[in-house]
Amino acid sequence: MEENLELLNETLVDRIFEKFEKIPNVNNLYDGKIDDELLNIFDSYKIYVQVLQDDHELNAVRGSYARASKESSYKYIIRLRLPDRKLIQKEERDVINTLLHEFAHLIILRGIDNLAPPKLINKDRSNIVKRIQERFGLGAIPYDFKVDNITTEKAIKFLNYIFDITERPVFAFSIACSCHFDRNEENAQTLFNVNKKYILDYENKRISKESRDKYISRIKDEKIFLFLVQYAVYFLSDRKLILKLDSFMNLIKKYENRFKKLGDEYELSS
């Protein structure tokens, strides 16, 4: 059943592109021009964006999603937690990235919630639908991962999080989105190849830790997750995980091609 759910998730995430198609000339996610468009899209899905900025210890943008309470006029909630201070430019970009990431989750959750209502189907299928809906209501437990002081346990926990069926298509979408809108002619495959070179060069002592860290600091937005996944997979050197990484890359490139088609359409219409 897990494989079928993965395919369902990938198909549901595809629907985000239908929304992008309705936003004219999306060439830059971070110039403030599409903020109102995104909020209109969220309203159309009855998604409430709750912004919290009262945690003095929070030092990065964080997001989460949930079903709204039955008493609410909204169906879903995106909770956006911000550092309790003026945001720097990177964090302002992270706000958009986080909103899109959580929106992708809710696209999946909405699709799952719209499965045939249990009262309209037989009991056996009703139980299956309930289990699926419960599974996607919970999601995966986030796990922060750093390349320093890496251990087998930490690498496994991180990859279990990224490759979880509720997260895998969303991270693939987020990485593809960052590759497309970074506008530096670096596609996902090029990024993968350069990441691999730096990982291998560092592990084989051809470059210093400072050189590796300088490269990491230059990776923008959600693209950092591809580097971290590659690093964890390399560290564990497990054949099954290598195959999962290949599959993950194929999905990233699939979504990247969807973004490219959108870009071609914008150029033709402009």
C-alpha positions as CSV (number, residue, x, y, z in Angstrom):
1,M,0.0,0.0,0.0
2,E,2.9,2.3,0.7
3,E,4.0,2.4,-2.9
4,N,0.5,3.2,-4.1
5,L,0.3,6.1,-1.5
6,E,3.7,7.4,-2.8
7,L,2.3,7.6,-6.3
8,L,-0.9,9.2,-5.0
9,N,1.2,11.9,-3.2
10,E,3.3,12.6,-6.3
11,T,0.1,13.0,-8.3
12,L,-1.4,15.3,-5.7
13,V,1.6,17.6,-5.6
14,D,1.4,17.9,-9.4
15,R,-1.8,20.0,-8.7
16,I,0.3,22.8,-7.3
17,F,1.5,23.6,-10.8
18,E,-2.2,24.2,-11.8
19,K,-2.2,27.0,-9.3
20,F,1.1,28.5,-10.6
21,E,-0.4,28.5,-14.1
22,K,-3.0,31.0,-12.9
23,I,-0.3,33.4,-11.6
24,P,0.9,35.6,-14.5
25,N,4.6,35.8,-15.1
26,V,6.0,34.2,-12.0
27,N,9.7,34.8,-12.6
28,N,10.7,35.7,-9.0
29,L,9.3,34.2,-5.9
30,Y,11.0,36.6,-3.6
31,D,10.2,40.1,-4.9
32,G,6.9,40.4,-3.1
33,K,4.8,40.5,-6.2
34,I,3.2,37.1,-5.7
35,D,2.4,37.4,-2.0
36,D,-1.2,38.5,-2.6
37,E,-1.6,35.8,-5.2
38,L,-0.4,33.1,-2.8
39,L,-2.8,34.4,-0.1
40,N,-5.7,34.3,-2.6
41,I,-4.8,30.7,-3.5
42,F,-4.7,29.8,0.2
43,D,-8.1,31.4,0.7
44,S,-9.5,29.3,-2.2
45,Y,-8.4,26.2,-0.4
46,K,-9.7,27.6,2.9
47,I,-6.2,27.6,4.4
48,Y,-5.6,30.1,7.3
49,V,-2.0,31.3,7.7
50,Q,-1.2,31.9,11.3
51,V,2.0,33.9,11.9
52,L,3.7,33.5,15.3
53,Q,6.6,35.7,16.3
54,D,6.8,35.5,20.1
55,D,9.6,32.9,20.6
56,H,12.8,34.7,21.8
57,E,14.9,31.6,21.3
58,L,13.8,30.8,17.8
59,N,16.6,31.6,15.3
60,A,15.1,30.3,12.0
61,V,11.8,30.3,10.1
62,R,9.7,27.2,10.9
63,G,6.4,26.0,9.5
64,S,3.8,23.3,10.2
65,Y,0.4,22.4,8.9
66,A,-2.8,20.9,10.4
67,R,-6.5,20.5,9.9
68,A,-8.5,23.3,11.4
69,S,-10.9,22.7,14.2
70,K,-14.5,21.8,13.2
71,E,-15.7,25.1,14.5
72,S,-13.4,27.1,12.2
73,S,-14.6,28.5,8.9
74,Y,-11.2,27.3,7.5
75,K,-10.4,23.7,6.7
76,Y,-6.6,23.8,7.2
77,I,-3.9,25.9,9.0
78,I,-0.4,26.8,8.1
79,R,1.5,27.9,11.2
80,L,4.5,30.1,10.3
81,R,6.9,30.7,13.3
82,L,9.3,33.5,12.9
83,P,12.2,34.7,15.0
84,D,11.2,37.5,17.3
85,R,13.1,40.3,15.5
86,K,13.5,41.9,12.1
87,L,14.1,39.2,9.5
88,I,17.2,39.1,7.4
89,Q,17.0,38.6,3.6
90,K,17.6,34.9,3.8
91,E,14.8,34.5,6.3
92,E,12.4,36.5,4.2
93,R,13.1,34.0,1.4
94,D,12.6,31.2,3.9
95,V,9.1,32.5,4.6
96,I,8.0,32.0,1.0
97,N,9.8,28.6,0.8
98,T,8.1,27.5,4.0
99,L,4.7,28.6,2.9
100,L,5.0,26.7,-0.4
101,H,6.4,23.6,1.4
102,E,3.5,23.5,3.9
103,F,1.0,24.2,1.0
104,A,2.3,21.2,-0.8
105,H,1.6,19.1,2.3
106,L,-1.9,20.5,2.5
107,I,-2.5,19.7,-1.2
108,I,-1.7,16.1,-0.3
109,L,-3.8,16.2,2.9
110,R,-6.7,17.7,1.0
111,G,-6.6,15.0,-1.6
112,I,-6.6,12.3,1.1
113,D,-9.4,14.0,2.9
114,N,-11.4,14.1,-0.3
115,L,-11.3,10.3,-0.7
116,A,-14.8,8.8,-0.7
117,P,-16.5,9.5,2.6
118,P,-16.5,6.4,4.8
119,K,-20.3,6.4,5.0
120,L,-20.6,6.0,1.2
121,I,-18.4,3.0,0.8
122,N,-18.2,-0.5,2.2
123,K,-16.8,-1.2,5.7
124,D,-13.5,-2.7,4.6
125,R,-12.7,0.2,2.3
126,S,-13.9,2.6,5.0
127,N,-11.3,1.3,7.4
128,I,-8.6,1.7,4.7
129,V,-9.6,5.3,4.1
130,K,-9.6,6.0,7.8
131,R,-6.1,4.6,8.2
132,I,-4.8,6.6,5.2
133,Q,-6.4,9.8,6.6
134,E,-4.9,9.2,10.0
135,R,-1.5,8.5,8.5
136,F,-1.4,11.8,6.6
137,G,-2.9,13.8,9.4
138,L,0.2,12.9,11.5
139,G,2.9,13.4,9.0
140,A,6.6,12.7,9.7
141,I,8.5,14.0,12.7
142,P,11.0,16.7,11.5
143,Y,14.6,16.0,12.2
144,D,17.4,18.6,11.9
145,F,20.6,17.2,10.4
146,K,24.1,18.7,10.4
147,V,27.1,17.3,8.5
148,D,29.4,17.8,11.5
149,N,29.5,15.1,14.1
150,I,27.5,12.8,11.9
151,T,26.6,9.4,13.2
152,T,24.8,6.4,11.7
153,E,21.8,7.0,14.0
154,K,21.5,10.7,13.0
155,A,21.9,9.9,9.3
156,I,19.2,7.2,9.4
157,K,16.8,9.4,11.3
158,F,17.2,12.2,8.8
159,L,16.7,10.0,5.7
160,N,13.7,8.3,7.3
161,Y,12.2,11.8,7.7
162,I,13.0,13.0,4.1
163,F,12.0,9.7,2.4
164,D,8.8,9.3,4.5
165,I,5.9,9.1,2.1
166,T,4.4,12.3,3.5
167,E,7.6,14.2,3.0
168,R,9.4,12.8,-0.1
169,P,7.3,14.5,-2.8
170,V,7.1,17.7,-0.9
171,F,10.9,18.0,-0.5
172,A,11.3,17.0,-4.1
173,F,8.9,19.8,-5.1
174,S,10.7,22.3,-2.8
175,I,14.1,21.5,-4.2
176,A,12.9,21.7,-7.8
177,C,11.2,25.0,-7.0
178,S,14.5,26.4,-5.6
179,C,16.5,25.2,-8.5
180,H,14.1,26.8,-11.0
181,F,13.7,30.2,-9.3
182,D,17.4,30.6,-8.3
183,R,18.0,31.7,-11.9
184,N,21.7,30.8,-12.0
185,E,21.5,28.2,-14.7
186,E,22.1,25.5,-12.2
187,N,19.6,22.6,-12.7
188,A,19.0,19.8,-10.2
189,Q,21.4,17.4,-12.0
190,T,24.2,20.0,-12.1
191,L,23.6,20.7,-8.4
192,F,23.7,17.0,-7.6
193,N,27.0,16.6,-9.5
194,V,28.7,19.5,-7.8
195,N,27.4,18.4,-4.4
196,K,28.9,15.0,-5.0
197,K,32.2,16.4,-6.0
198,Y,32.5,18.5,-2.8
199,I,31.4,15.6,-0.6
200,L,33.9,13.2,-2.2
201,D,36.7,15.8,-2.2
202,Y,36.2,16.5,1.5
203,E,35.9,12.8,2.5
204,N,39.0,12.0,0.5
205,K,40.9,15.0,2.1
206,R,41.3,16.8,-1.2
207,I,39.7,19.9,0.3
208,S,39.6,21.4,3.8
209,K,36.6,21.7,6.1
210,E,36.6,25.4,5.5
211,S,36.3,24.9,1.7
212,R,33.4,22.5,2.2
213,D,31.6,24.8,4.6
214,K,32.1,27.7,2.3
215,Y,30.4,25.8,-0.5
216,I,27.5,24.8,1.9
217,S,27.0,28.4,2.8
218,R,26.5,29.3,-0.9
219,I,23.7,26.8,-1.4
220,K,20.5,28.8,-1.5
221,D,17.0,28.0,-0.1
222,E,15.7,24.4,-0.2
223,K,18.5,23.2,-2.3
224,I,20.5,22.6,0.9
225,F,18.3,19.5,1.5
226,L,19.6,17.8,-1.6
227,F,23.2,18.3,-0.3
228,L,22.2,16.9,3.1
229,V,20.5,13.9,1.7
230,Q,23.5,13.1,-0.5
231,Y,25.8,13.5,2.4
232,A,23.8,11.2,4.6
233,V,23.5,8.6,1.9
234,Y,27.2,8.7,1.1
235,F,28.0,8.4,4.8
236,L,25.8,5.3,5.2
237,S,26.8,3.8,1.9
238,D,23.8,1.5,1.7
239,R,22.6,0.2,-1.7
240,K,18.9,0.5,-0.9
241,L,19.4,4.2,0.2
242,I,21.4,4.9,-3.0
243,L,18.4,3.6,-5.0
244,K,16.1,5.7,-2.9
245,L,18.3,8.7,-3.7
246,D,18.1,7.9,-7.4
247,S,14.3,7.8,-7.2
248,F,14.2,11.0,-5.3
249,M,16.4,12.7,-7.9
250,N,14.1,11.5,-10.7
251,L,11.1,13.0,-8.9
252,I,13.0,16.3,-8.4
253,K,13.7,16.4,-12.1
254,K,10.1,15.6,-13.0
255,Y,8.9,18.6,-11.0
256,E,11.8,20.7,-12.4
257,N,10.5,20.0,-15.9
258,R,7.0,21.1,-14.8
259,F,8.5,24.4,-13.7
260,K,10.4,24.8,-16.9
261,K,7.2,24.3,-18.9
262,L,5.6,27.0,-16.8
263,G,8.6,29.3,-17.6
264,D,8.2,28.5,-21.4
265,E,4.5,29.4,-21.2
266,Y,5.2,32.7,-19.5
267,E,7.8,33.6,-22.2
268,L,5.4,32.8,-25.0
269,S,2.6,34.8,-23.4
270,S,4.7,37.9,-22.6
